[in-house]
């Protein structure tokens, strides 16, 4: 497999983003409009999957197999720098981490590095193309502490109708049909298996998580609903990406389970569900 090197433009963008961080303007990298523009500008035009080494950041040197629609920020290492800094603080050696919505494995391989050989990573991904890349990332980096789970995370074990999106979709990736309203009949639909995190722990006997990342394209309410027992008993920290209205259900569960959510980009604690359930907003939620 061809391992491509960063172009001059890519290196320039890496240096620019890191410079913003150094001068205290890192919040600009979290701006939704700028992130959308960057995604459109930095999409790959190559058809075949390629192997790329992450050029900077916490994942520097780790390798990813990338797809047509994989943003260059993934292998440049500039993807979600504020989140990377948070993970350095939160993830410790020996932890068990669940990566729900692992995509091609960008954060999965970072988690695996941070927890070390004594830790465990469970990476959940139902989308076939991303799943294949995730398997490659595990093997090419020799990550024996990473377990790939080829399923969606849901509130129960069942088969789900999954909508596949174009590689250059700027708003949302592959997702469960109906979470954003009625899906277009012209889009490709497939069936994927789903599991709840409570099922994985309490019925299948897997180790409970110390930390859970949930970025599941509008299914975050169902994912949290299917983890209520382990959240109540094990009290892991949560890294949540909220996709607007589906986050209202997450807010209710967090209140019932006595969790406090903090905006990753601003450090602010939302006071109401309307402040919380905003499109593409990331939160760290911890037990109160």
C-alpha positions as CSV (number, residue, x, y, z in Angstrom):
1,X,0.0,0.0,0.0
2,X,1.3,3.4,-0.9
3,X,2.3,5.6,2.1
4,X,2.1,9.2,1.0
5,X,4.0,12.1,2.5
6,X,2.6,15.5,3.5
7,X,2.6,18.1,0.8
8,X,4.0,21.6,1.3
9,X,0.5,22.9,1.6
10,X,-0.3,20.3,4.2
11,X,2.8,21.2,6.2
12,X,1.9,24.9,6.0
13,X,-1.6,24.3,7.3
14,X,-0.1,22.2,10.2
15,X,2.3,25.0,11.1
16,X,-0.5,27.6,10.9
17,X,-2.9,25.7,13.2
18,X,-0.2,25.0,15.7
19,X,0.8,28.7,15.6
20,X,-2.8,29.7,16.5
21,X,-2.6,27.4,19.5
22,X,0.6,28.9,20.7
23,X,-0.7,32.5,20.6
24,X,-3.9,31.6,22.4
25,X,-6.2,31.6,19.4
26,X,-6.8,27.8,19.4
27,X,-10.6,28.4,19.8
28,X,-10.7,29.5,16.1
29,X,-10.0,25.9,15.2
30,X,-13.3,25.0,16.9
31,X,-15.4,27.5,15.0
32,X,-18.1,25.5,13.2
33,X,-18.0,27.6,10.0
34,X,-14.3,27.4,9.8
35,X,-14.2,23.7,10.4
36,X,-16.7,23.2,7.6
37,X,-14.7,25.2,5.2
38,X,-11.5,23.5,6.2
39,X,-13.1,20.1,5.7
40,X,-14.2,21.0,2.1
41,X,-10.7,22.4,1.3
42,X,-8.8,19.5,2.8
43,X,-10.6,16.5,1.5
44,X,-8.6,14.0,-0.5
45,X,-9.2,13.7,-4.2
46,X,-7.5,10.2,-4.4
47,X,-9.8,7.3,-5.2
48,X,-7.9,4.3,-3.6
49,X,-7.3,4.1,0.1
50,X,-3.8,5.3,1.1
51,X,-1.7,4.7,4.2
52,X,-0.7,8.0,5.9
53,X,1.4,8.7,8.9
54,X,0.0,11.3,11.3
55,X,2.4,14.2,11.1
56,X,1.9,16.0,14.4
57,X,0.0,16.0,17.6
58,X,-0.6,13.2,20.1
59,X,-0.9,10.6,17.3
60,X,2.4,11.6,15.6
61,X,4.0,8.7,13.8
62,X,0.9,6.5,14.0
63,X,-0.5,5.3,10.7
64,X,-4.0,5.5,9.2
65,X,-5.6,4.1,6.1
66,X,-7.6,7.1,4.7
67,X,-10.5,7.2,2.3
68,X,-11.8,9.7,-0.4
69,X,-13.6,11.8,2.2
70,X,-11.0,11.7,5.0
71,X,-10.0,15.3,6.0
72,X,-6.3,16.0,5.7
73,X,-6.4,17.3,9.3
74,X,-6.5,13.6,10.4
75,X,-3.1,12.7,9.1
76,X,-1.7,16.2,9.5
77,X,-2.5,15.7,13.2
78,X,-4.4,19.0,13.5
79,X,-7.8,17.4,13.9
80,X,-9.6,18.7,17.1
81,X,-6.5,20.0,18.9
82,X,-8.5,21.1,21.9
83,X,-9.8,17.5,22.2
84,X,-6.3,16.1,21.9
85,X,-5.1,18.3,24.8
86,X,-8.1,17.1,26.8
87,X,-7.2,13.5,26.2
88,X,-3.7,14.0,27.3
89,X,-5.1,15.2,30.7
90,X,-7.9,12.5,30.9
91,X,-6.5,9.3,29.5
92,X,-4.1,7.4,31.8
93,X,-2.0,4.3,31.4
94,X,-4.0,1.1,32.1
95,X,-7.5,2.6,31.4
96,X,-10.2,1.0,29.5
97,X,-11.7,3.3,26.8
98,X,-14.7,2.8,24.6
99,X,-14.6,4.7,21.2
100,X,-18.1,4.8,20.0
101,X,-18.1,6.0,16.4
102,X,-14.5,5.2,15.7
103,X,-14.6,6.1,12.0
104,X,-11.2,5.2,10.4
105,X,-9.5,5.0,13.9
106,X,-8.0,8.5,14.4
107,X,-8.9,8.7,18.1
108,X,-8.8,4.9,18.5
109,X,-5.0,4.7,17.8
110,X,-4.4,7.8,20.0
111,X,-6.3,6.2,22.9
112,X,-4.4,3.0,22.4
113,X,-1.1,4.9,22.6
114,X,-2.2,6.8,25.8
115,X,-3.5,3.7,27.7
116,X,-0.4,1.6,26.9
117,X,-0.1,-2.2,26.8
118,X,-1.9,-2.5,30.2
119,X,-5.0,-0.7,28.9
120,X,-7.9,-1.7,26.6
121,X,-9.6,0.1,23.7
122,X,-13.0,-1.0,22.3
123,X,-13.6,0.7,19.0
124,X,-17.1,0.6,17.6
125,X,-17.7,1.3,13.9
126,X,-20.5,-0.1,11.7
127,X,-19.7,1.7,8.4
128,X,-18.1,-0.9,6.1
129,X,-15.4,1.4,4.5
130,X,-14.4,3.0,7.8
131,X,-14.4,-0.4,9.5
132,X,-11.9,-1.8,7.0
133,X,-9.6,1.2,7.6
134,X,-10.0,0.7,11.4
135,X,-8.8,-2.9,11.1
136,X,-5.8,-1.8,9.0
137,X,-5.0,0.9,11.7
138,X,-5.0,-1.8,14.4
139,X,-2.7,-4.1,12.4
140,X,-0.3,-1.6,10.9
141,X,0.4,0.0,14.3
142,X,0.6,-3.3,16.1
143,X,-2.1,-2.3,18.6
144,X,-2.9,-5.5,20.4
145,X,-4.7,-3.5,23.1
146,X,-7.3,-2.4,20.5
147,X,-10.4,-4.5,19.9
148,X,-12.5,-3.6,16.9
149,X,-16.3,-4.0,17.4
150,X,-18.1,-4.0,14.0
151,X,-21.3,-2.7,15.4
152,X,-23.2,0.5,15.9
153,X,-23.8,1.6,19.5
154,X,-27.6,1.8,20.3
155,X,-30.0,1.3,23.2
156,X,-30.4,-2.4,22.5
157,X,-29.1,-5.2,20.3
158,X,-30.8,-5.2,16.9
159,X,-30.3,-4.6,13.2
160,X,-30.4,-0.9,12.1
161,X,-31.1,0.7,8.7
162,X,-28.0,2.8,8.0
163,X,-27.8,5.7,5.6
164,X,-24.5,6.0,3.7
165,X,-23.4,9.5,2.8
166,X,-21.2,10.8,0.0
167,X,-17.4,11.1,0.9
168,X,-17.6,14.9,0.6
169,X,-20.7,15.4,2.7
170,X,-19.9,18.5,4.7
171,X,-22.6,18.2,7.4
172,X,-22.9,14.6,8.6
173,X,-21.4,11.1,8.0
174,X,-23.0,7.7,7.7
175,X,-25.8,7.5,10.3
176,X,-28.9,5.6,11.5
177,X,-31.9,6.2,9.3
178,X,-34.4,8.6,10.8
179,X,-32.2,10.3,13.5
180,X,-32.2,13.5,11.4
181,X,-35.7,13.1,10.0
182,X,-36.7,11.4,6.8
183,X,-33.7,10.3,4.7
184,X,-33.5,10.7,0.9
185,X,-34.6,7.6,-1.0
186,X,-31.7,8.3,-3.4
187,X,-29.1,7.6,-0.8
188,X,-27.7,4.2,-0.3
189,X,-29.1,2.2,2.7
190,X,-27.6,-0.8,4.3
191,X,-28.3,-2.9,7.4
192,X,-25.8,-2.9,10.3
193,X,-25.8,-4.7,13.6
194,X,-26.1,-2.7,16.8
195,X,-25.4,-3.4,20.4
196,X,-25.8,-1.5,23.7
197,X,-22.9,-0.8,26.0
198,X,-24.8,-2.4,28.9
199,X,-25.1,-5.6,26.9
200,X,-21.4,-5.5,26.1
201,X,-20.4,-5.2,29.7
202,X,-23.1,-7.1,31.7
203,X,-24.1,-9.8,29.3
204,X,-20.9,-10.4,27.3
205,X,-18.6,-9.9,30.3
206,X,-16.2,-7.3,28.8
207,X,-14.4,-4.9,31.1
208,X,-16.4,-1.7,31.9
209,X,-14.9,1.6,30.6
210,X,-13.2,4.3,32.5
211,X,-13.8,6.7,29.6
212,X,-16.3,6.7,26.7
213,X,-16.1,8.8,23.5
214,X,-19.5,9.0,21.8
215,X,-19.6,10.6,18.3
216,X,-22.3,8.6,16.6
217,X,-23.9,11.1,14.2
218,X,-27.2,11.8,15.9
219,X,-27.6,8.5,17.7
220,X,-26.0,9.9,20.9
221,X,-29.3,9.7,22.8
222,X,-29.8,6.0,22.1
223,X,-26.1,5.3,22.9
224,X,-26.4,6.9,26.3
225,X,-29.8,5.2,26.9
226,X,-28.1,1.8,26.3
227,X,-25.4,2.6,28.9
228,X,-27.5,3.8,31.8
229,X,-26.6,0.9,34.1
230,X,-22.8,1.2,33.6
231,X,-23.0,4.9,33.8
232,X,-24.8,4.6,37.1
233,X,-22.6,1.8,38.6
234,X,-19.1,2.5,37.0
235,X,-19.2,6.3,36.6
236,X,-16.9,6.7,33.5
237,X,-16.2,10.1,32.1
238,X,-17.8,10.9,28.7
239,X,-16.6,12.8,25.7
240,X,-19.7,13.6,23.7
241,X,-20.3,15.2,20.3
242,X,-23.8,16.5,20.2
243,X,-25.7,16.9,16.9
244,X,-28.4,19.3,17.7
245,X,-31.9,18.1,18.7
246,X,-30.8,14.4,19.4
247,X,-28.8,15.9,22.3
248,X,-31.9,16.9,24.2
249,X,-32.3,13.2,25.2
250,X,-28.7,13.1,26.3
251,X,-29.2,16.2,28.5
252,X,-32.1,14.4,30.3
253,X,-30.0,11.3,31.0
254,X,-27.0,13.4,32.2
255,X,-29.3,15.1,34.7
256,X,-30.9,11.9,35.9
257,X,-27.5,10.2,36.3
258,X,-26.0,13.3,38.0
259,X,-23.4,14.2,35.4
260,X,-22.0,17.7,34.7
261,X,-21.2,18.6,31.1
262,X,-18.5,21.2,30.2
263,X,-18.0,22.6,26.7
264,X,-14.6,21.4,25.5
265,X,-13.9,24.5,23.4
266,X,-15.0,27.2,25.9
267,X,-14.9,25.6,29.3
268,X,-18.5,26.8,30.0
269,X,-21.1,24.6,31.7
270,X,-24.5,24.8,29.8
271,X,-27.4,25.8,32.1
272,X,-30.3,24.6,30.0
273,X,-31.0,22.0,27.4
274,X,-31.2,24.7,24.7
275,X,-27.7,25.8,25.5
276,X,-26.5,22.1,25.5
277,X,-28.2,20.6,22.4
278,X,-26.4,22.6,19.7
279,X,-25.1,21.2,16.4
280,X,-21.6,19.8,16.5
281,X,-20.9,20.8,20.1
282,X,-18.4,18.7,22.2
283,X,-18.7,18.2,25.9
284,X,-16.7,16.4,28.6
285,X,-19.3,15.0,31.0
286,X,-18.2,13.8,34.4
287,X,-19.9,12.5,37.6
288,X,-20.9,15.4,39.9
